[in-house]
Amino acid sequence: MNIELNQDGLCLKRKQVVKVRGGMGHSVVCDSGSVWVTQDGDPRDIVLRAGESFTIDRNGLALVQALEPGSISILRSAAQPRAIMAAALSRRGLAGAGLAPGAVGV
């Protein structure tokens, strides 16, 4: 995913849609207003209000639509590198060597 936003995030008009491709593991943060988030193949409707966030948890297209004027930020999840490292350790069998996946710090 390659999105560059200024420090103020992305301002949206009512009903404006942002398409996010390749965003798995990134968080959509509603800085002001409210937005609706939906992901390809996901039956959930996620509504975010100012101060709330949602981490994209599926591959494919995600849509973010403003329900009212506001702004969003899209951030890489801090937990993502830790989860990747834990999975790698588990696959390599290092967890049995005294390195529990939950104990890995990144």
Buried (B, 14 or more C-beta within 10 A) or exposed (E): EEEEEEEEBBBBEEEBEBEBEBBBBBBBBBBBBBBBBBBEEBEEEBEBEEEBBBBBEEEBBBBBBBBEBBBBBBBEBEEBEBBEBBEEBBEEEBBEEEBEBEEBEE
